[in-house]
Amino acid sequence: MSTSLPRPASELAPVEFAYWVPNVSGGLVVSNLPQRTSHEPAYNIETAKAAEKAGFTYALSQVRYAASYGADAQHESTSFSLALLLATEKLKVIAAVHPYFWPPAVLAKWAATAQALTGDRLCLNVVSGWFKKEALDLGAQWLEHDERYEQSEEFIQILRGAWTTDHFAFQGKHFQVGDLNFRPQPDVLPEIFQGGNSTAARQMAGRVSDWYFMNGNTPEGVAEQVAQVGGYAAENGRAIKFGLNAFAVVRETEAEAVEVLDAIIANADADKVNDFGNAVKEAGQAAKDGKGMWADSEFKDLVQYNDGFRTGLIGTPEQVARRVLAYRLIGVDLVLLGFLHVKEEVEAFGESVIPRVRELEAELAALPEGTDPVAHLGLTEELAAALETLSRPGAVVPV
């Protein structure tokens, strides 16, 4: 079994951090355990400022239009993202959008204006969608699973075409644009993120997206996605970056952190979790390969919407920092974090975990040539299966 890294640790850029913006009510877990967080604008503006100061590079605004699954109130993602951008100086904000709710050229114009207003800090997360009832209730056409990814790919092609090409025209299956001229075009194109676990989603990411978001997963599960999506991107002459969802519980002792996690799950709102699980599993299993997101998620995974507990950022600052480095070594560029008490835990993470991650990164960069960084960090057993996956023929891990 190979336990060597696919590239030297000295070549790794520092891992980046993002947080989930709580712009919908109910917090980041479907649990009756009290959460000191709020979906209101004032709270979120203060949180964004705190995150920027704490060392977070990105924030992701959620997209939900209708009351459902515990999110009984919600603020629209693009307008909310713009407010956070205007309240900060360096933070990049990723606005989640559904292609079936937007004419792509209209969103492209909105995004170009947002770039001009915010110093080029807007990003977009193109969400192909799982929430059929919401789409239909709002009057959108609902397509089959793989067709939704076709729709998203055309959507992204039009965004980029409008931002970069004079007299841009596009005739696709789902969208059409004729002789479009934008003035001004953005100086810096918004970064495009997407998620999805199916083969259709992975192949689309390799063709058109800047970033591929993964649900929470083990190192071995992450390595499999990094290798395959990296390969798809390489086949298209491209490189792609990887973001990983995680829910962090950082406490002074591991026992305290595990106790909090157990309490979250023990106090889960079972009806809402099960309703959400039934909806997303139906969407995931609709993929032709049956490998859509949440297809194998258990009840405890679904208490955190995007399987964040699976990533295992539960423990002391030292344990969590080393776990973050484990994922960085196998190709994760960005860790997207959810927290129980968002603002205060964003601040605490910036005080206790991010500085330790930076220390460990500097330590790895200074290792003598030939030193195994995995062994140096005590991660040999933890990463053995993941590194075996990355060493297989055809695996591509972007630098």
Sequence and secondary structure as in RCSB ss.txt:
>XXXX:A:sequence
MSTSLPRPASELAPVEFAYWVPNVSGGLVVSNLPQRTSHEPAYNIETAKAAEKAGFTYALSQVRYAASYGADAQH
ESTSFSLALLLATEKLKVIAAVHPYFWPPAVLAKWAATAQALTGDRLCLNVVSGWFKKEALDLGAQWLEHDERYE
QSEEFIQILRGAWTTDHFAFQGKHFQVGDLNFRPQPDVLPEIFQGGNSTAARQMAGRVSDWYFMNGNTPEGVAEQ
VAQVGGYAAENGRAIKFGLNAFAVVRETEAEAVEVLDAIIANADADKVNDFGNAVKEAGQAAKDGKGMWADSEFK
DLVQYNDGFRTGLIGTPEQVARRVLAYRLIGVDLVLLGFLHVKEEVEAFGESVIPRVRELEAELAALPEGTDPVA
HLGLTEELAAALETLSRPGAVVPV
>XXXX:A:secstr
   S SS GGG    EEEEEE  BTTTTS BSS      SHHHHHHHHHHHHHHT  EEEE    S BTTB SB 
 HHHHHHHHHHH SS EEEEEE GGGS HHHHHHHHHHHHHHHTS EEEEE     HHHHHHTT     HHHHHH
HHHHHHHHHHHHHH TTEEEE SS EEEEE  SS  SS  EEEE   SHHHHHHHHHH SEEEE S  HHHHHHH
HHHHHHHHHHTT   EEEEEEE EE SSHHHHHHHHHHHHHTB HHHHHHHHHHHHHHHHTSTTS  TTTT  HH
HHTSTT GGGG  EE HHHHHHHHHHHHHTT  EEEEE SSHHHHHHHHHHHTHHHHHHHHHHHHTS TT  HHH
HTT HHHHHHHHHHHTSTT     
